[in-house]
Structure formats: C-alpha cells, structure tokens
C-alpha cells in the first residue's frame, strides 16, 4: 500500500495521457501479480473537484467515464460536457431528494445502501423509461464515518432489490479503512469479495455479474489482489486535492 500526497497535477492532454498510462501500468502489474487478466479491472477516473475545462483534456486523453461523489457537482459537469459523450458514475451517498437527478444523468450508481433510495430511484427511472446499473455499498471497515450496509444486512437487502425493476444490480462497492496498515486495508477488500461469493452461492441472480468496486489511488493494488473489478482513481490521475475526503464522506 502506498500513501502519496503529492501526485502531480494534470492540466494538458499530454499530462493526462502520462498519468493515465502510469495508473494503467500499476493496474496491469497488480493484476498479473495476482494471476488475473488486467483487462478484467476497469478504471473509473474520479473527477471530484476537477473543473470541466480540465476534464475535456482528460476526455481527449482517453477517459470515457468520470465518477463523482456529489450529485450537484455531477449534474453541473454533465451539462458542461454533454457534447463529449462521456459517461457518469455517481459514487457518493445519496439522499432521496436527489434521486431524480441521479435517475436523469447517471449511467451508474455505486452507493446504493437503503430501500428508500432504491424506491426513489426506481420511481424516477420508471417515469423516464430507463434503467440504471447499481452497486450496493457495504461498510466493510466498521467505521462510523462511512456509509453502507453492514455485512450482516446485505443478504436481506439484496433479496428486496428485485422489486425495483429499473435497477440493474451489478455487484458491490466498499471504501477500505483509512489506514497505513496494509493488512487492515486488504481485510476490508477480502470481506467484500467473500460477501459477493456468498451471495452468488445463495442466488446468483441477486448479485448480477458480481462486480467489486474497491480500491482508490493509494490502495488499489491491494484491492486488485483481492478481486476488484473496478478501481476508483482520482488523485493519481488528476493530481492531489486540496479538499479532504471528509468533505465527501461526512459523519
């Protein structure tokens, strides 16, 4: 596990190509080291706090997706970059009053953790005549500062989701403990993989393809070793953020 606070900022198309290539090389090395196919790991660039002009350069460098934590920020950038065809994943906690915006703009929602949100999203999606890929967020670290279902609550929650026909369940998502202890971090990822495997054994239809969205700039190699199929990388692509993560995952 690496803790880096001085990721170089990317501004030009060439900067983004360089940073993307470096991240992809790390992903490929980690996958091969775990005996996995590197192409089985999707890179989701997380663009929170990055303004639209820089994101246009990232698109030119090859980004086809962006992940955003805050719905209002995603909504604004979706409008600003509508001409690029880039897709949007909302990866942060959602309140029901923002469900209409996610239903309208998101191509994927990675933080589903309540039936109230599932119902609100499904109702809005039905009105729009569209479906939405979703991942269920699980709190594998036990930290009160993090959102997500408890591992014990996951099976019952998954069993309720087929009632919401507009939601296409693709798998699970987690945030590991914020710790320099690699074993503790890796343990969070192992918990999510085990939960996915148990859900498959119970009823594979409830978990879809069983994707595992886990791992960020500082820990995604550990996540890949434990089976991650989607790593959410922001600072290693865009550069260090001035805004702390607590702004995006509040108590």
N, C-alpha and C positions, 0 to 999 in steps of 0.2 A: 504494500500500500504506500502511495506517495502523497504527501501533503505539500502542495505547491501554492504559494500565494502571489507569485509574480509571473503568471502566464502572460506572454507578450500579446498586446492588443493587436487585433487585425482591423485594418481600415481599407486597404486596397484589395482588388480581386486577387492579386498575387499573394498578399498576406493570407487571405482565406484559403487559397489553394495549398499554401505551405502548412498552415495549421491543420487543415482537414487531412492532408496526407500524413502528417505526424500522428494524428489521432487514429486514423485508419490503420497505420502500421502497428500501433500499440494494440489495437483490437485484434488484428490478424495474428500477431505474436502470441497474445494471450490465448486465443482460440486454439492455435496449433499446439501450444504448450499443454492445453487441456485435452488434446486429442479430438478437437472439434473442427468442423468446417467453418472457416472465417465468414463465409457468406451467410451462415445461419445467425449472425449477430447484426442486428440493424442499428445504425447510428441515428439518433434523434438529436439534432442540434437544438439546444435550449437557448432561446434568444431573449430572455427576460432582461430588461433594462437597455437593450440594444435598439437604437433608433432605426427607422425604416431605410434611411439612405445607406447605412452600413449593411443592412440585410439585403439590399439589392445587390451589393457586391458579393455577398455570400451566395446568393442565388446564381449569379454569373459564375461563381467558382464551383458550382455543382450541388448546392443544397436544394433539396426538393421538399423538405419538411422543416417546420420550426415548432418547438414546444414552448408554451407559455404557461406560467402559473396563475396570473391574474386575468380574469375574464375581460375586464375593461381594456387592459393593455392588448390582449389578443384581438379584441373587436376593432380597436383603432388600427392596428397593424394589418389586420385582414383587409380593411378598407383601403389602406395606403398601398398595399401590394397586390391588390386584386388582379392587376394586369399580368402578374408574373406566373400565375397558376400554382404557386406554392401551396402546400397543404399544411393544416394546423392541428396540432395536438394540444389539448388543454390538460395540464398535468398537476394542477393545484386544486386544493379543497374548493368545493362548490356549494354555495348557498342556493336554496330553491328559487329565490327571486332572480337568479342569473341563469336559470336553466334555459330560458327562451333564447338567450344569446348563444349559449353553447350549442343548442339544437340548430341554430341558424348558421353558425360559422365553422364549427369544428368538424374535422374529419375523423377525430379520435378523441376519446376522453379517458384518461388513465387514472382517475382518482375517485371512482365510484365506491362509496362506503356507507350509504344509507338507502333504505327503501323509499324514503320521502324524496330524495333526489332522483332515484330511479323512476318513480311515478311522475315527477315533474318533467323530467327529460322525455319520457315516453309520450306523455300527453302533448308536449310541444312538437315532438318529431312526427307524431300521428297527424297533427294539424298541417305540417309541412310536407307530408307524404314522403319522408325519407327515413333511413335507418342510420345508426351510429355504432361504430366499433367502440367497445368499452373494456377497460381493465379494472378489476376490483382491487382497491388499495387495502393492504394489510399492514398493521403496525407490528413489525417483527422485532423491534428493539425494546418494546415496552415503555418507551419514553413518553411522558405525558405531553410533551411539546409537539408530538407528531400525530397526524390524523391517521385514520384507517381502522379497519375492523381488528378485533383481537383474533388470533389464530383459532380460538375455540368457537367464535361466532361465524367463521367463514362458511362451514358446510351448510348451516341453516340459511344463510344469506344467499348462497348460490342456488339453493333449492327454490327460492322465491323468485328468482330473476326471469324464468321462462314466461311469467305472467306479463312481462313488459316486452311485447313483440318487436318493438322498434330498436331494442338494444341487442346488439350482437356481441356476446361475451367472448373475448379473445384470450383472456388469461388474467394474470395477477401482476400487481406492482407493489414495490416497497421502497422505503428510504432506510438505509442502514443506520446504525448508531453513529453519531458524530464522535469518532474516537480514533486515536492513533494506534489502538490495539487491533492489529490485523485479524487476530483470531475472533475478536468480538464482532468486527465488521463482517467477516466471512460467515460467521454463525448466523447473522441475520439473513444473508442470502440463502444459506442452506435451509433455513426454516421455510422460506417461501417456496423453494424447489420441492421440499417434502410435502408441503400443503398442496401444491399443484399435482404431485404424483398421487397423493391420497384421493384427491378429487377425481382424478382420472379413473382410479380403481373403483370408486363408488358409482360414478355415472359420467363417462367422458363427454357426453353431450352438454353437461353443465359448464364445462371449462373451455369449450371451443378448441382451438388448436393448442391451448396451454402455453401461451407466450408468458415470458417472465421479463418484465421491465424492471431492471435493477442495475445499479451502478452509475456513478457520476464521474466527474473529471478525476477525482483523487482516488477512486476505489474500483473503477470498472474492471480492471484486470482480475480482482478477486471475485467480482460478480460473474464474469465470464467463466472462471474456473468452476463456479457453482451452477452454471447452466443458463445464465442470462441470454435472452434473445433480443433484447433492446437495451442499449445504454443511452442515458440521457446526459449529454455532454454540453456544457455551456462555456465555462471559463477557458478550457483548453482549446476551444475554437475561437471565441470572441475576445478573450483576454480577461484579466481579473476584474471583478465587480467591486464598485465602491459600496453598494448596498448589501448589508449582511443577509444571510439566508433567513434569519429570524423575521425579516420583513415579509417573507413569502410563506413561512410556516410558523405563524404566531401561536402563542399559547392560547 
